Amino acid sequence: MADEAVARIGAILEELSARFELVVEAVTGFGGRVDALREELFGQFAEVGGQVRFLSEQIAESRRGVALVREDLGAEIVRIGEALGKARVEFREGLAALQSEVAAGEGRGAGGDRDGAARHAELADTTKVIKREIASSVETSAKKLSAELKHTNKALAELVSKFERFDDRITIQTRDQDQRIRKLERKRAG
């Protein structure tokens, strides 16, 4: 009977040893999966970091473009302001001269009206030239601004598209990760 008990204990020990080896094998496999999961997560974080750097670079480039447009627009506004100021001064001087000539012409007779009419025509021509220059300058500035805005909008649209694709990929990868974790938990519980 003692031999039978020893044999039974030996069989139980062999069975426990086999089960322990299975447990060690399962834990080792689980550890490998955890390592693979960790590497995958690090890879995903690295990819996220790369996407964030790319987005940051695109935003910085767009900001530089906007700053250049602002500088150009500011310089153009200053130039238009100077031209307008010059036109106002010339107009006032011309008007004052015309008024003084008209006043003097009233005292001299019909001869003064010819010179006043010539100055008035010259002043009208100068005003037309200034208006054309201002209109041309504004049109050029508007075209530059429009082109820069189109470029900026296009870059922003591309960034939004890339971010949406990135968000979709992260969402899918997160769902996959959740499914893997649930699967591992079910295996562990079962």
C-alpha positions as CSV (number, residue, x, y, z in Angstrom):
1,M,0.0,0.0,0.0
2,A,2.9,2.3,0.7
3,D,4.2,1.6,-2.8
4,E,0.8,2.5,-4.2
5,A,0.8,5.8,-2.3
6,V,4.3,6.6,-3.4
7,A,3.3,5.8,-7.0
8,R,0.2,7.9,-6.7
9,I,2.2,10.8,-5.3
10,G,4.7,10.4,-8.1
11,A,1.9,10.5,-10.7
12,I,0.5,13.6,-9.1
13,L,3.9,15.3,-9.0
14,E,4.4,14.4,-12.7
15,E,1.0,15.8,-13.6
16,L,1.7,19.0,-11.5
17,S,5.1,19.3,-13.2
18,A,3.4,19.0,-16.6
19,R,0.8,21.6,-15.7
20,F,3.5,23.9,-14.3
21,E,5.4,23.7,-17.6
22,L,2.1,24.6,-19.4
23,V,1.7,27.5,-17.1
24,V,5.3,28.6,-17.6
25,E,4.8,28.3,-21.3
26,A,1.6,30.3,-21.2
27,V,3.1,33.0,-19.1
28,T,6.2,33.1,-21.4
29,G,3.9,33.5,-24.4
30,F,1.9,36.1,-22.6
31,G,5.1,38.0,-21.8
32,G,6.1,37.9,-25.4
33,R,2.7,39.3,-26.4
34,V,3.1,42.0,-23.8
35,D,6.5,42.9,-25.2
36,A,5.1,42.9,-28.8
37,L,2.2,45.1,-27.5
38,R,4.7,47.4,-25.8
39,E,6.7,47.7,-29.0
40,E,3.6,48.3,-31.1
41,L,2.5,51.1,-28.7
42,F,6.0,52.7,-28.8
43,G,5.8,52.5,-32.6
44,Q,2.4,54.2,-32.6
45,F,3.6,56.9,-30.2
46,A,6.6,57.5,-32.4
47,E,4.3,57.8,-35.4
48,V,2.0,60.2,-33.5
49,G,5.1,62.3,-32.6
50,G,6.1,62.4,-36.3
51,Q,2.6,63.5,-37.3
52,V,2.6,66.2,-34.6
53,R,6.0,67.5,-35.8
54,F,4.7,67.5,-39.4
55,L,1.6,69.4,-38.3
56,S,3.7,71.9,-36.3
57,E,6.0,72.5,-39.3
58,Q,3.0,73.1,-41.6
59,I,1.5,75.5,-39.1
60,A,4.8,77.4,-38.7
61,E,5.1,77.6,-42.5
62,S,1.5,78.9,-42.8
63,R,2.2,81.5,-40.1
64,R,5.4,82.6,-41.9
65,G,3.3,83.0,-45.1
66,V,0.6,85.0,-43.3
67,A,3.3,87.2,-41.7
68,L,4.8,87.9,-45.1
69,V,1.4,88.8,-46.5
70,R,0.8,91.1,-43.5
71,E,4.2,92.8,-44.1
72,D,3.5,93.3,-47.8
73,L,0.0,94.5,-47.1
74,G,1.2,96.9,-44.4
75,A,3.9,98.3,-46.8
76,E,1.3,98.7,-49.5
77,I,-1.1,100.5,-47.1
78,V,1.6,102.9,-46.1
79,R,2.5,103.5,-49.7
80,I,-1.2,104.1,-50.5
81,G,-1.5,106.4,-47.5
82,E,1.5,108.4,-48.6
83,A,0.2,108.7,-52.2
84,L,-3.2,109.8,-50.8
85,G,-1.6,112.3,-48.5
86,K,0.5,113.7,-51.4
87,A,-2.7,113.9,-53.5
88,R,-4.5,115.8,-50.8
89,V,-1.7,118.3,-50.4
90,E,-1.5,118.8,-54.1
91,F,-5.2,119.2,-54.3
92,R,-5.3,121.8,-51.5
93,E,-2.4,123.7,-53.0
94,G,-4.0,123.6,-56.4
95,L,-7.4,124.6,-55.1
96,A,-5.8,127.5,-53.1
97,A,-3.9,128.6,-56.2
98,L,-7.1,128.4,-58.3
99,Q,-9.1,130.3,-55.7
100,S,-6.4,133.0,-55.5
101,E,-6.2,133.2,-59.4
102,V,-10.0,133.3,-59.6
103,A,-10.0,136.2,-57.1
104,A,-7.2,137.9,-58.9
105,G,-8.8,137.1,-62.3
106,E,-12.0,138.8,-61.2
107,G,-9.9,142.0,-60.8
108,R,-8.1,141.6,-64.2
109,G,-10.8,140.3,-66.5
110,A,-11.1,137.4,-68.8
111,G,-7.4,136.5,-69.1
112,G,-7.2,135.0,-65.7
113,D,-9.8,132.4,-66.5
114,R,-7.6,130.7,-69.1
115,D,-4.8,130.1,-66.6
116,G,-7.2,129.0,-63.9
117,A,-8.9,126.6,-66.3
118,A,-5.5,125.1,-67.3
119,R,-4.5,124.6,-63.7
120,H,-7.9,123.1,-63.0
121,A,-7.4,120.7,-65.9
122,E,-3.9,119.8,-64.7
123,L,-5.2,119.2,-61.2
124,A,-8.0,117.0,-62.6
125,D,-5.4,115.0,-64.6
126,T,-3.2,114.6,-61.5
127,T,-6.1,113.4,-59.5
128,K,-7.0,110.8,-62.2
129,V,-3.4,109.5,-62.3
130,I,-3.3,109.2,-58.5
131,K,-6.7,107.4,-58.4
132,R,-5.4,105.0,-61.1
133,E,-2.2,104.3,-59.1
134,I,-4.2,103.7,-55.9
135,A,-6.7,101.4,-57.7
136,S,-3.8,99.5,-59.3
137,S,-2.0,99.2,-56.0
138,V,-5.1,98.0,-54.2
139,E,-5.8,95.5,-56.9
140,T,-2.2,94.1,-56.8
141,S,-2.4,93.9,-53.0
142,A,-5.8,92.2,-53.2
143,K,-4.4,89.6,-55.7
144,K,-1.4,88.9,-53.5
145,L,-3.6,88.5,-50.5
146,S,-6.0,86.3,-52.3
147,A,-3.2,84.1,-53.6
148,E,-1.7,83.8,-50.1
149,L,-5.1,83.1,-48.6
150,K,-5.8,80.4,-51.2
151,H,-2.4,78.8,-50.4
152,T,-3.0,79.0,-46.7
153,N,-6.5,77.5,-47.1
154,K,-5.1,74.7,-49.2
155,A,-2.4,74.0,-46.6
156,L,-5.0,74.0,-43.8
157,A,-7.3,71.7,-45.8
158,E,-4.4,69.3,-46.3
159,L,-3.6,69.4,-42.6
160,V,-7.2,68.8,-41.7
161,S,-7.4,65.8,-44.1
162,K,-4.1,64.4,-42.7
163,F,-5.3,64.9,-39.1
164,E,-8.6,63.2,-39.9
165,R,-6.8,60.2,-41.4
166,F,-4.5,60.2,-38.4
167,D,-7.4,60.3,-36.1
168,D,-9.1,57.5,-38.0
169,R,-6.0,55.4,-37.8
170,I,-5.6,56.0,-34.1
171,T,-9.3,55.2,-33.5
172,I,-8.9,51.9,-35.4
173,Q,-5.7,51.0,-33.6
174,T,-7.3,51.8,-30.3
175,R,-10.2,49.5,-31.1
176,D,-7.9,46.8,-32.2
177,Q,-5.9,47.2,-29.0
178,D,-9.0,47.1,-26.9
179,Q,-10.1,43.9,-28.7
180,R,-6.7,42.3,-28.1
181,I,-6.8,43.2,-24.4
182,R,-10.3,41.8,-24.0
183,K,-9.2,38.6,-25.8
184,L,-6.2,38.2,-23.5
185,E,-8.5,38.9,-20.4
186,R,-11.0,36.2,-21.6
187,K,-8.1,33.7,-22.1
188,R,-6.8,34.5,-18.7
189,A,-10.2,34.2,-17.1
190,G,-11.0,31.0,-19.0
